[in-house]
Amino acid sequence: MNWNKGVRQFHRWVSIAFTVAVIANFVAMGLGEPFPWVVYAPLPPLFLLLFTGLYLFVLPYAAKRRGG
């Protein structure tokens, strides 16, 4: 598996973790005052999604610039 496929697969799994964290956040808010760690749980996957998403976004432009 090359580097780009690995980043893409990691991005997919992190998006699943982010979705689960957001759903848990809404459920916790619906049940009352949530714990602070539940409220902030979606942030680490969100930042990982930002960086991997930007990398995946730039890939076609970098390949075009290299002549690929």
TIVO-2410 file (N, C-alpha, C; in nm, 3 decimals):
# residues 68
REC num residu      c1      c2      c3 atome chaine
REC   1      M   0.085  -0.118   0.000     N      A
REC   1      M   0.000   0.000   0.000    CA      A
REC   1      M   0.089   0.124   0.000     C      A
REC   2      N   0.067   0.213  -0.094     N      A
REC   2      N   0.152   0.331  -0.100    CA      A
REC   2      N   0.101   0.440  -0.004     C      A
REC   3      W   0.176   0.546   0.003     N      A
REC   3      W   0.151   0.654   0.100    CA      A
REC   3      W   0.014   0.718   0.079     C      A
REC   4      N  -0.023   0.746  -0.044     N      A
REC   4      N  -0.151   0.814  -0.071    CA      A
REC   4      N  -0.270   0.726  -0.033     C      A
REC   5      K  -0.261   0.598  -0.062     N      A
REC   5      K  -0.370   0.508  -0.023    CA      A
REC   5      K  -0.382   0.499   0.129     C      A
REC   6      G  -0.270   0.501   0.196     N      A
REC   6      G  -0.272   0.497   0.342    CA      A
REC   6      G  -0.337   0.621   0.403     C      A
REC   7      V  -0.305   0.736   0.348     N      A
REC   7      V  -0.365   0.861   0.396    CA      A
REC   7      V  -0.515   0.861   0.369     C      A
REC   8      R  -0.554   0.812   0.252     N      A
REC   8      R  -0.697   0.807   0.217    CA      A
REC   8      R  -0.773   0.713   0.310     C      A
REC   9      Q  -0.713   0.597   0.340     N      A
REC   9      Q  -0.777   0.501   0.430    CA      A
REC   9      Q  -0.786   0.558   0.572     C      A
REC  10      F  -0.679   0.623   0.617     N      A
REC  10      F  -0.679   0.686   0.749    CA      A
REC  10      F  -0.787   0.794   0.756     C      A
REC  11      H  -0.800   0.873   0.650     N      A
REC  11      H  -0.901   0.978   0.644    CA      A
REC  11      H  -1.042   0.919   0.657     C      A
REC  12      R  -1.065   0.805   0.592     N      A
REC  12      R  -1.197   0.741   0.601    CA      A
REC  12      R  -1.226   0.694   0.743     C      A
REC  13      W  -1.129   0.630   0.807     N      A
REC  13      W  -1.152   0.580   0.943    CA      A
REC  13      W  -1.169   0.694   1.043     C      A
REC  14      V  -1.094   0.800   1.025     N      A
REC  14      V  -1.108   0.915   1.115    CA      A
REC  14      V  -1.243   0.982   1.095     C      A
REC  15      S  -1.295   0.982   0.973     N      A
REC  15      S  -1.427   1.040   0.950    CA      A
REC  15      S  -1.535   0.959   1.021     C      A
REC  16      I  -1.517   0.828   1.027     N      A
REC  16      I  -1.612   0.745   1.103    CA      A
REC  16      I  -1.604   0.779   1.252     C      A
REC  17      A  -1.483   0.793   1.304     N      A
REC  17      A  -1.466   0.829   1.445    CA      A
REC  17      A  -1.526   0.966   1.475     C      A
REC  18      F  -1.509   1.060   1.383     N      A
REC  18      F  -1.565   1.193   1.400    CA      A
REC  18      F  -1.718   1.188   1.402     C      A
REC  19      T  -1.776   1.111   1.311     N      A
REC  19      T  -1.922   1.099   1.306    CA      A
REC  19      T  -1.977   1.039   1.434     C      A
REC  20      V  -1.911   0.936   1.485     N      A
REC  20      V  -1.954   0.873   1.610    CA      A
REC  20      V  -1.944   0.972   1.726     C      A
REC  21      A  -1.837   1.051   1.729     N      A
REC  21      A  -1.819   1.149   1.837    CA      A
REC  21      A  -1.926   1.257   1.831     C      A
REC  22      V  -1.963   1.301   1.712     N      A
REC  22      V  -2.067   1.403   1.698    CA      A
REC  22      V  -2.203   1.348   1.740     C      A
REC  23      I  -2.232   1.225   1.700     N      A
REC  23      I  -2.359   1.163   1.741    CA      A
REC  23      I  -2.364   1.148   1.892     C      A
REC  24      A  -2.255   1.103   1.952     N      A
REC  24      A  -2.250   1.091   2.098    CA      A
REC  24      A  -2.268   1.226   2.165     C      A
REC  25      N  -2.215   1.329   2.104     N      A
REC  25      N  -2.229   1.464   2.157    CA      A
REC  25      N  -2.376   1.506   2.157     C      A
REC  26      F  -2.447   1.483   2.048     N      A
REC  26      F  -2.588   1.519   2.041    CA      A
REC  26      F  -2.672   1.437   2.139     C      A
REC  27      V  -2.641   1.310   2.152     N      A
REC  27      V  -2.714   1.225   2.248    CA      A
REC  27      V  -2.690   1.274   2.390     C      A
REC  28      A  -2.566   1.306   2.423     N      A
REC  28      A  -2.534   1.353   2.557    CA      A
REC  28      A  -2.602   1.487   2.587     C      A
REC  29      M  -2.608   1.574   2.488     N      A
REC  29      M  -2.675   1.703   2.509    CA      A
REC  29      M  -2.825   1.686   2.524     C      A
REC  30      G  -2.879   1.586   2.458     N      A
REC  30      G  -3.022   1.559   2.471    CA      A
REC  30      G  -3.060   1.502   2.607     C      A
REC  31      L  -2.964   1.438   2.672     N      A
REC  31      L  -2.990   1.378   2.803    CA      A
REC  31      L  -2.966   1.473   2.919     C      A
REC  32      G  -2.912   1.587   2.892     N      A
REC  32      G  -2.885   1.684   2.998    CA      A
REC  32      G  -2.750   1.750   2.975     C      A
REC  33      E  -2.692   1.797   3.083     N      A
REC  33      E  -2.562   1.863   3.075    CA      A
REC  33      E  -2.453   1.758   3.054     C      A
REC  34      P  -2.385   1.762   2.938     N      A
REC  34      P  -2.283   1.660   2.910    CA      A
REC  34      P  -2.151   1.691   2.980     C      A
REC  35      F  -2.069   1.588   2.993     N      A
REC  35      F  -1.934   1.606   3.046    CA      A
REC  35      F  -1.852   1.686   2.946     C      A
REC  36      P  -1.755   1.763   2.993     N      A
REC  36      P  -1.674   1.842   2.899    CA      A
REC  36      P  -1.598   1.756   2.798     C      A
REC  37      W  -1.554   1.637   2.836     N      A
REC  37      W  -1.479   1.554   2.743    CA      A
REC  37      W  -1.568   1.505   2.629     C      A
REC  38      V  -1.700   1.495   2.653     N      A
REC  38      V  -1.791   1.455   2.546    CA      A
REC  38      V  -1.807   1.570   2.447     C      A
REC  39      V  -1.812   1.690   2.500     N      A
REC  39      V  -1.830   1.808   2.414    CA      A
REC  39      V  -1.707   1.829   2.325     C      A
REC  40      Y  -1.588   1.807   2.380     N      A
REC  40      Y  -1.465   1.831   2.305    CA      A
REC  40      Y  -1.413   1.708   2.232     C      A
REC  41      A  -1.479   1.596   2.244     N      A
REC  41      A  -1.433   1.472   2.179    CA      A
REC  41      A  -1.425   1.482   2.026     C      A
REC  42      P  -1.515   1.555   1.959     N      A
REC  42      P  -1.502   1.562   1.812    CA      A
REC  42      P  -1.385   1.646   1.761     C      A
REC  43      L  -1.322   1.724   1.846     N      A
REC  43      L  -1.219   1.815   1.796    CA      A
REC  43      L  -1.092   1.746   1.746     C      A
REC  44      P  -1.034   1.649   1.818     N      A
REC  44      P  -0.913   1.584   1.763    CA      A
REC  44      P  -0.936   1.518   1.627     C      A
REC  45      P  -1.045   1.440   1.609     N      A
REC  45      P  -1.066   1.386   1.474    CA      A
REC  45      P  -1.091   1.494   1.369     C      A
REC  46      L  -1.152   1.604   1.411     N      A
REC  46      L  -1.177   1.712   1.316    CA      A
REC  46      L  -1.047   1.772   1.265     C      A
REC  47      F  -0.950   1.792   1.354     N      A
REC  47      F  -0.821   1.846   1.311    CA      A
REC  47      F  -0.746   1.746   1.223     C      A
REC  48      L  -0.754   1.618   1.255     N      A
REC  48      L  -0.693   1.517   1.169    CA      A
REC  48      L  -0.760   1.517   1.031     C      A
REC  49      L  -0.891   1.532   1.029     N      A
REC  49      L  -0.962   1.538   0.901    CA      A
REC  49      L  -0.921   1.662   0.821     C      A
REC  50      L  -0.897   1.772   0.891     N      A
REC  50      L  -0.853   1.893   0.823    CA      A
REC  50      L  -0.721   1.870   0.751     C      A
REC  51      F  -0.623   1.814   0.822     N      A
REC  51      F  -0.490   1.797   0.764    CA      A
REC  51      F  -0.488   1.691   0.654     C      A
REC  52      T  -0.554   1.578   0.678     N      A
REC  52      T  -0.555   1.475   0.575    CA      A
REC  52      T  -0.639   1.519   0.455     C      A
REC  53      G  -0.747   1.591   0.480     N      A
REC  53      G  -0.830   1.642   0.371    CA      A
REC  53      G  -0.756   1.743   0.285     C      A
REC  54      L  -0.681   1.830   0.349     N      A
REC  54      L  -0.601   1.926   0.271    CA      A
REC  54      L  -0.495   1.855   0.188     C      A
REC  55      Y  -0.434   1.752   0.247     N      A
REC  55      Y  -0.334   1.674   0.173    CA      A
REC  55      Y  -0.398   1.607   0.051     C      A
REC  56      L  -0.513   1.545   0.072     N      A
REC  56      L  -0.581   1.478  -0.039    CA      A
REC  56      L  -0.630   1.578  -0.144     C      A
REC  57      F  -0.664   1.698  -0.100     N      A
REC  57      F  -0.709   1.801  -0.193    CA      A
REC  57      F  -0.595   1.847  -0.284     C      A
REC  58      V  -0.475   1.856  -0.229     N      A
REC  58      V  -0.361   1.909  -0.303    CA      A
REC  58      V  -0.299   1.803  -0.395     C      A
REC  59      L  -0.323   1.676  -0.368     N      A
REC  59      L  -0.260   1.569  -0.446    CA      A
REC  59      L  -0.275   1.584  -0.598     C      A
REC  60      P  -0.393   1.605  -0.653     N      A
REC  60      P  -0.402   1.615  -0.799    CA      A
REC  60      P  -0.325   1.734  -0.856     C      A
REC  61      Y  -0.323   1.845  -0.783     N      A
REC  61      Y  -0.252   1.962  -0.830    CA      A
REC  61      Y  -0.101   1.940  -0.826     C      A
REC  62      A  -0.053   1.872  -0.724     N      A
REC  62      A   0.089   1.842  -0.714    CA      A
REC  62      A   0.131   1.745  -0.823     C      A
REC  63      A   0.047   1.645  -0.853     N      A
REC  63      A   0.080   1.550  -0.959    CA      A
REC  63      A   0.082   1.619  -1.095     C      A
REC  64      K  -0.012   1.711  -1.115     N      A
REC  64      K  -0.017   1.783  -1.242    CA      A
REC  64      K   0.108   1.872  -1.257     C      A
REC  65      R   0.151   1.929  -1.148     N      A
REC  65      R   0.267   2.018  -1.153    CA      A
REC  65      R   0.396   1.940  -1.179     C      A
REC  66      R   0.402   1.817  -1.126     N      A
REC  66      R   0.519   1.732  -1.149    CA      A
REC  66      R   0.517   1.669  -1.288     C      A
REC  67      G   0.405   1.681  -1.355     N      A
REC  67      G   0.398   1.628  -1.491    CA      A
REC  67      G   0.343   1.486  -1.495     C      A
REC  68      G   0.272   1.445  -1.390     N      A
REC  68      G   0.223   1.307  -1.384    CA      A
REC  68      G   0.088   1.286  -1.434     C      A
***
